[in-house]
Amino acid sequence: MSTGGAYEPIFVAKQPIFDRNMDIWGHELLFRHSADTNRARITDADQATAKVIVDGFSLVQAGMGDKDKALVNFPKRLLLDGSAELLPVAQVVVEILETVEPEPEVVEACKRLKKAGYTLALDDFVGQPGYEPLLELADIVKVDVLGMDDDRVRSVAGSL
């Protein structure tokens, strides 16, 4: 008879983020279901982010330098409930998922994070109208250029 607790394997992917000189600036931490998958099958974004926060960040943090950054995706509910503030402000970039709309409570949560010193990133922006409040707060805007022609890419980049 076993008295040990059951555990689940932890799978967190680290995707490097490069600066304009092609030096690694940080890593985006991504939830994965298994070690042999290159994309997640996420049925619950809140649970996936919570798994990255609880399990993955501490593992990745051990290999991070003082100036390395970790981008962690945050769905709406976890932005609103203060989960981001459990992570170290100096190392974490709070990445606002493209599924999060700029509703007043979201903007207020982002203002609180900025005031606390967190870096904010807006994920997969495609130039949609109404995102000005989040664009004003974002330190980083990741533009999703897939499916955009050159003129649209220039237009979105020019609007930032």
C-alpha positions in Angstrom: 0.0 0.0 0.0 1.4 3.4 -1.0 1.2 6.3 1.4 2.7 8.8 -1.1 0.6 11.4 -2.7 -0.3 11.3 -6.4 1.3 13.9 -8.6 1.0 15.0 -12.2 3.9 15.7 -14.4 4.6 19.4 -15.1 5.0 20.5 -18.7 5.8 24.1 -19.3 7.4 25.2 -22.6 9.9 28.1 -22.6 9.7 30.1 -25.9 12.6 32.5 -26.2 11.9 36.2 -26.8 14.6 38.1 -28.6 15.5 41.8 -28.6 16.3 43.6 -31.8 20.0 42.5 -31.5 18.8 38.9 -31.4 19.9 38.5 -27.8 17.5 36.5 -25.6 15.5 39.1 -23.5 13.2 36.6 -21.8 11.0 33.6 -22.3 7.2 33.2 -22.7 6.0 30.4 -20.4 3.4 28.2 -22.1 1.3 25.4 -20.6 1.6 22.0 -22.4 -0.3 18.8 -21.8 2.6 16.5 -22.5 6.3 16.7 -23.2 5.9 15.7 -26.9 3.5 18.4 -28.0 4.3 21.7 -29.7 1.0 23.3 -28.9 -1.4 23.3 -26.1 -4.9 21.9 -26.0 -6.4 24.4 -23.6 -9.9 23.8 -22.5 -9.6 26.1 -19.5 -7.3 29.2 -19.9 -7.6 30.0 -16.1 -6.5 26.5 -15.2 -3.6 26.6 -17.7 -2.3 29.9 -16.4 -2.7 28.8 -12.8 -0.6 25.7 -13.6 2.1 27.9 -15.1 2.0 30.2 -12.0 2.0 27.4 -9.4 4.2 24.8 -11.0 6.1 26.2 -13.9 7.3 29.5 -12.8 9.3 28.2 -9.8 11.0 25.6 -12.0 11.9 28.1 -14.7 12.9 30.8 -12.2 15.7 28.6 -11.0 17.4 28.9 -14.3 16.7 32.6 -14.9 19.3 35.4 -14.5 18.5 38.5 -12.5 17.5 40.5 -15.6 15.7 37.7 -17.5 11.9 38.2 -18.0 9.2 35.6 -18.0 6.0 36.4 -20.0 3.0 34.7 -18.5 -0.4 34.6 -20.3 -3.3 35.9 -18.2 -7.0 35.4 -19.1 -9.6 37.8 -17.8 -10.5 36.1 -14.6 -6.9 35.8 -13.4 -6.2 39.4 -14.3 -9.2 40.4 -12.1 -8.5 38.2 -9.1 -5.0 39.4 -8.4 -3.2 36.2 -9.4 -0.5 38.2 -11.2 0.5 39.8 -8.0 1.7 36.4 -6.7 4.6 36.6 -9.1 7.8 38.7 -8.7 7.4 42.1 -10.3 11.0 42.3 -11.5 10.9 39.1 -13.5 7.4 38.7 -14.8 5.7 40.3 -17.7 1.9 40.1 -17.4 0.7 39.1 -20.9 -2.9 40.1 -21.6 -4.4 37.4 -23.8 -6.1 38.4 -27.1 -9.4 37.0 -25.7 -9.5 39.7 -23.0 -11.6 42.7 -24.0 -10.8 46.2 -22.7 -13.8 46.3 -20.3 -13.5 48.9 -17.5 -12.7 46.3 -14.8 -9.9 44.9 -16.9 -8.4 48.3 -17.5 -8.6 49.0 -13.8 -6.9 45.7 -13.0 -4.1 46.6 -15.5 -3.7 50.1 -13.9 -3.2 48.4 -10.5 -0.6 46.1 -12.0 1.2 49.1 -13.6 1.1 51.0 -10.4 2.6 48.0 -8.6 5.5 48.0 -11.1 4.5 45.1 -13.4 5.4 45.2 -17.1 2.3 44.6 -19.3 2.2 43.0 -22.7 -0.8 42.9 -25.1 -0.9 39.6 -26.9 -1.7 39.0 -30.6 -2.9 42.5 -31.3 -4.4 42.9 -34.8 -5.4 46.6 -34.8 -8.9 46.1 -33.5 -10.7 49.3 -32.5 -11.5 50.0 -28.8 -8.2 48.7 -27.4 -6.8 52.2 -26.8 -7.1 51.9 -23.0 -5.0 48.8 -23.0 -2.5 50.0 -25.6 -1.9 53.1 -23.4 -0.9 50.8 -20.5 1.0 48.2 -22.4 4.8 48.3 -22.4 4.9 45.6 -25.1 2.5 45.0 -27.9 2.8 41.6 -29.7 1.3 42.0 -33.2 -0.2 38.9 -34.8 1.0 39.3 -38.4 -0.2 35.9 -39.6 -2.9 36.4 -42.2 -2.0 40.1 -42.6 -0.7 41.6 -45.9 2.2 44.0 -45.8 0.0 47.1 -45.9 -2.1 45.9 -42.9 1.1 45.1 -41.0 2.4 48.6 -41.7 -0.9 50.1 -40.7 -1.1 48.3 -37.4 2.6 49.0 -36.6 2.1 52.7 -37.5 -0.8 53.0 -35.1 1.3 52.0 -32.1 
